[in-house]
Amino acid sequence: MIRKFDASTALLLIDVQKGVNDTAYYGGAIGKRNNLDAEKNILSILTEWRRSERQTGFTKHNSREKNSPLKLNLKSGQQLEGMEPREEDIVVEKNVNSGFIGTSLEIDLRRAGIQRLVVVGFFTNVCIETTVRMAGKMGIDTYLVHDACATMDLVGYDGTNYHADLVHNVAIASLHGEFCTAISTKDVLHLCSENAKFLNRVQGNE
């Protein structure tokens, strides 16, 4: 069973910025992104989270890479529509993959009494994966919403193009059961109102 998400649970939106849809920059030779429903699912969760007045947090990526679309001074670095932070939200700016490195995210969550974290956003195998791994090792009860995140095609060391669905699914499989518990948008909405007896928390190595 997974217990209902209460006031000790925060929703963390990772890098929900317009530039995540720049397939020319991130998508490899073919330039494809998976899970085009990610934004819809993120908004569905965020709307319910706002309604219940639980803690919400955001990471904003301000890349060091010269040509990256994820720079806060660019239009492409701005928030996706409907995903703008509010005054009461935790907001950190980062320039590396993890939301915890070089930011106040951990101390902000601790001060807010947060013990559980629900993670959504971009990209599954990069900033999502790095942040989830660290959250799990910090002792935070972490839930990754697999249909509320997405990634791009990935080009391997030998030039092989790996489809975004494969990259996404392997990243989640690597995290689930070790650093977090992977759940769906539907599961999150259920857990906002009651316990989920049909789900099992599987985060390990604790």
C-alpha positions as CSV (number, residue, x, y, z in Angstrom):
1,M,0.0,0.0,0.0
2,I,1.0,3.6,-0.6
3,R,-0.3,6.2,1.9
4,K,-2.2,9.2,0.8
5,F,-0.1,12.2,-0.2
6,D,-0.4,14.7,2.7
7,A,1.1,18.0,3.7
8,S,4.5,16.3,4.0
9,T,4.5,15.6,0.3
10,A,5.8,18.0,-2.3
11,L,5.3,18.1,-6.1
12,L,8.6,18.9,-7.9
13,L,8.4,20.1,-11.5
14,I,11.8,19.8,-13.1
15,D,12.7,22.1,-16.0
16,V,9.2,22.6,-17.4
17,Q,10.6,25.2,-19.8
18,K,9.7,25.9,-23.5
19,G,13.1,24.8,-24.7
20,V,12.5,21.1,-23.8
21,N,10.6,20.9,-27.1
22,D,13.6,22.0,-29.2
23,T,14.0,18.7,-31.0
24,A,16.7,20.2,-33.3
25,Y,18.9,20.7,-30.3
26,Y,18.1,17.7,-28.1
27,G,16.6,15.1,-30.4
28,G,19.6,13.6,-32.1
29,A,19.7,12.9,-35.8
30,I,16.0,12.1,-36.1
31,G,14.9,14.7,-33.6
32,K,12.0,13.0,-31.8
33,R,10.5,13.4,-28.3
34,N,8.4,10.7,-26.6
35,N,5.3,11.1,-24.5
36,L,3.6,14.1,-26.0
37,D,1.0,13.8,-23.3
38,A,3.5,14.8,-20.6
39,E,2.4,18.4,-20.4
40,K,-1.2,17.5,-20.2
41,N,-0.5,15.1,-17.4
42,I,1.8,17.5,-15.5
43,L,-1.0,20.2,-15.7
44,S,-3.5,17.7,-14.4
45,I,-1.4,16.9,-11.4
46,L,-0.4,20.5,-10.8
47,T,-4.1,21.6,-10.8
48,E,-5.0,19.1,-8.2
49,W,-1.9,19.9,-6.1
50,R,-2.8,23.6,-6.2
51,R,-6.4,22.8,-5.2
52,S,-5.3,20.9,-2.2
53,E,-2.7,23.5,-1.2
54,R,0.2,21.1,-0.9
55,Q,3.8,22.3,-1.3
56,T,5.0,22.8,-4.9
57,G,8.5,23.2,-6.1
58,F,10.3,24.0,-9.4
59,T,13.7,23.7,-10.8
60,K,14.7,26.1,-13.6
61,H,17.6,25.1,-15.8
62,N,20.0,27.9,-16.8
63,S,22.4,26.0,-19.0
64,R,26.1,26.6,-19.3
65,E,26.1,25.3,-22.8
66,K,26.6,28.0,-25.4
67,N,23.7,27.1,-27.7
68,S,21.3,25.6,-25.3
69,P,17.7,26.7,-25.5
70,L,17.4,26.3,-21.7
71,K,18.8,29.7,-20.7
72,L,16.7,31.9,-18.5
73,N,17.4,35.0,-20.6
74,L,15.9,33.4,-23.7
75,K,12.2,33.0,-24.6
76,S,12.9,29.2,-24.8
77,G,14.1,29.3,-21.2
78,Q,10.7,30.5,-19.9
79,Q,8.1,28.3,-18.3
80,L,5.7,26.2,-20.3
81,E,2.2,27.6,-20.3
82,G,0.3,27.0,-17.1
83,M,3.4,25.9,-15.2
84,E,4.5,29.2,-13.8
85,P,5.6,29.3,-10.1
86,R,3.6,31.1,-7.5
87,E,5.0,33.2,-4.7
88,E,4.5,30.5,-2.1
89,D,6.4,27.8,-4.2
90,I,9.9,26.6,-3.8
91,V,11.9,27.7,-6.8
92,V,15.6,27.0,-7.5
93,E,17.8,27.8,-10.5
94,K,20.4,25.2,-11.5
95,N,23.0,24.8,-14.2
96,V,23.8,21.1,-13.8
97,N,21.6,18.0,-14.0
98,S,20.7,17.6,-10.4
99,G,18.2,19.9,-8.7
100,F,20.1,19.6,-5.5
101,I,23.7,20.5,-6.6
102,G,24.5,24.2,-6.1
103,T,20.9,25.0,-5.0
104,S,18.9,25.4,-1.8
105,L,16.4,22.7,-2.8
106,E,17.3,20.2,0.0
107,I,17.2,22.8,2.8
108,D,14.0,24.4,1.4
109,L,12.3,21.0,1.4
110,R,13.5,20.2,4.9
111,R,12.4,23.5,6.3
112,A,8.9,23.0,4.7
113,G,8.7,19.6,6.5
114,I,8.7,17.6,3.3
115,Q,9.4,13.9,3.6
116,R,7.9,12.7,0.3
117,L,8.5,13.9,-3.2
118,V,6.5,13.5,-6.4
119,V,8.6,14.2,-9.5
120,V,7.5,15.3,-13.0
121,G,9.2,17.2,-15.9
122,F,12.1,16.9,-18.3
123,F,14.3,15.1,-19.4
124,T,13.7,11.6,-18.0
125,N,17.2,10.3,-18.4
126,V,19.0,13.5,-17.5
127,C,17.8,16.0,-14.9
128,I,14.9,13.8,-13.8
129,E,17.1,10.8,-13.3
130,T,19.9,12.7,-11.5
131,T,17.5,14.5,-9.2
132,V,15.6,11.3,-8.3
133,R,18.7,9.4,-7.6
134,M,19.9,12.0,-5.2
135,A,16.5,12.4,-3.5
136,G,16.3,8.7,-2.9
137,K,19.8,8.7,-1.3
138,M,18.8,11.7,0.9
139,G,16.2,9.5,2.5
140,I,13.3,11.2,0.8
141,D,10.3,9.0,-0.1
142,T,10.4,9.6,-3.8
143,Y,7.7,8.9,-6.5
144,L,8.5,9.4,-10.2
145,V,5.4,9.9,-12.4
146,H,6.4,8.0,-15.5
147,D,3.7,9.4,-17.8
148,A,4.4,13.0,-16.7
149,C,7.9,13.2,-17.9
150,A,9.6,12.8,-21.3
151,T,12.9,12.7,-23.1
152,M,14.4,12.9,-26.6
153,D,16.2,10.4,-28.9
154,L,19.7,9.8,-27.8
155,V,22.8,9.2,-29.9
156,G,25.3,6.7,-28.5
157,Y,29.1,6.8,-28.5
158,D,29.1,4.8,-31.8
159,G,26.5,6.9,-33.6
160,T,23.6,4.6,-32.9
161,N,20.3,6.5,-32.5
162,Y,18.2,5.2,-29.5
163,H,14.5,6.0,-29.7
164,A,13.2,8.3,-27.0
165,D,10.7,5.7,-25.7
166,L,13.5,3.2,-25.1
167,V,15.7,5.9,-23.4
168,H,12.7,6.9,-21.2
169,N,11.7,3.4,-20.3
170,V,15.2,2.2,-19.4
171,A,15.8,5.3,-17.2
172,I,12.6,4.6,-15.3
173,A,13.4,0.9,-15.0
174,S,16.8,1.9,-13.5
175,L,15.2,4.1,-10.9
176,H,12.1,2.1,-9.9
177,G,12.7,-0.2,-7.0
178,E,16.0,1.3,-6.1
179,F,15.8,5.1,-5.9
180,C,12.0,5.7,-6.1
181,T,8.6,4.2,-6.8
182,A,7.3,4.8,-10.4
183,I,3.6,5.6,-10.6
184,S,1.2,7.0,-13.1
185,T,-0.7,10.3,-13.3
186,K,-3.9,8.4,-12.4
187,D,-2.2,7.0,-9.4
188,V,-1.1,10.4,-8.2
189,L,-4.6,11.8,-8.5
190,H,-5.9,8.9,-6.5
191,L,-3.3,9.4,-3.8
192,C,-4.2,13.0,-3.4
193,S,-7.5,11.9,-1.9
194,E,-6.9,8.4,-0.3
195,N,-4.5,5.6,0.3
196,A,-3.8,3.3,-2.7
197,K,-4.1,-0.3,-1.5
198,F,-3.5,-1.5,-5.1
199,L,0.0,0.0,-5.2
200,N,3.2,-1.0,-3.5
201,R,6.0,1.3,-2.4
202,V,9.2,-0.3,-3.7
203,Q,12.0,2.2,-3.1
204,G,15.0,0.3,-1.9
205,N,18.6,0.5,-0.7
206,E,17.5,2.4,2.4
